[in-house]
Amino acid sequence: MTDEHKTEETRALRLGIAGPVGTGKSSVIAALCRHLRDEFAIGVITNDIYTDEDARFLKSEGVLPEERIRAVETGACPHTAIRDDVTMNLMAVEDMERDFAPLDIVLVESGGDNLTATFSPALVDAQIFVLDVAGGGDVARKGGPGIGRADLLVINKIDLGEHVDVDVVQMVTDAENARDGAPVLPLSRKRPETVEKLCDWVRQMHKTYAAGGHIPIDPGPMAPHHHPHADSHEHGHPHSHSHD
Amino acid sequence: MQVHEIGKQAALLLLADGRLPAGGYAHSGGLEPAITAGRVTDVAGLERFLIGRTETAGSLAASFAAAACAGSQGGDLSGLPMLEAELDARIPSPELRKVSRDLGRQLRRAMNSIHPHSHFAALGRAPHQPVVMGVAAAVLGLGPREAALAILHENTAGAAAAAAKLMRIDPFEVHAILARMTARLDRLAVKAAEFVNRPFADLPAPGSPLTDIAAEHHRRSDVRLFAS
């Protein structure tokens, strides 16, 4: 017996949930489990910066049987675990798929990181990037790989907009502009119709994936961008470089 | 002419590189519990810890990696279960046995994707990290000394890399320690490879019991940055 990666017959849709700390990744996962667990066989892998806090939260919420929620400890490198070195997560997903075969969906929650942290297509088939209005209305406009090119961008906690002086409609428009028409979903767990839209997106993604019609997209690392220097005397021309 | 005689050193660097995607970054090699318990507090303490780790856990892993490499080179993997059992017997902490097997699975998963070979499938369900390292070295055309050196480097540099996240320390000082230890690692690798023709039961059994106990405490700790 070996850790074979050729498990096509038991292969689930692997769906990543990324985004900065505190935007509501765990809550999104809890909502998905709660609403979809009767339709799909689901497993969850959490990534924590330290210990297994997120796995404990999900277990305490009782959204899935405890054994279907597993934590991967990332040694304070949450971005590495979903991008440069996915081995621990990949094995956690494969173990989960093997232990509870057949699973329909495995949700992988990244440890909260910055705007540049996205999943490698070697680990997930599709990914949701989660922002929230409380993190600031200008965040969506800043763009970056997750905001620009995740399969779905969720703008969470829209019910808080008025309390934090954020124009939710403007934030959604900014996000749509940053994404070239790719889907943006305003979400609040206090507005059931938005949660239903999230579930519908996952249902559709699973259907497309199961039919073999989904091709994983890599949001990629931070895109190279121009630094327009007012005093670009050294080069005499704008330059671009990529940030890491 | 010399260039043609450099041997397989590039393969060794590939195998020993901390950037090899096999999940080693999540572990501190026992440094975090040592710092938490107040046993390592400064640069001098870190150097003593790293030397101690290399001379005990590092040397142990090195002799097993060398033995696994020698067996794998000859294409005879039938002794691996016995080798695994002998290594189990030398790691008192259940937690550290599990860490060694987790890291072994990860290394095998990574190497079998990077450089597929039938030997990886013969390693069993959850092989120990040093054993996988020995087989991986053989598969890359390396010998027992190189296998030993790769795991010694992994053991030492992995724990050292965790220091900057765990204590107030200048990263240059951390690498200065590693630089001072290079001759020691070379010497220990040669020594580890001297056991390859001996029965597995005669492999050395260096240990540091307090790190085994600390590893158990660490597993039960609510707040930790590193998995071990």
Interface residues (C-beta under 8 A of the other chain):
Chain A: M1 T2 D3 H5 I49 Y50 T51 E73 T74 G75 A76 C77 T80 A81 D84 D85 V86 T87 M88 L90 M91
Chain B: R19 P21 A22 G23 Y25 A26 H27 S28 R105 Q106 R108 R109 A110 N112 S113 F120 A121 L123 G124 R125 A162 K165 S221 D222 V223 R224 L225 F226 A227
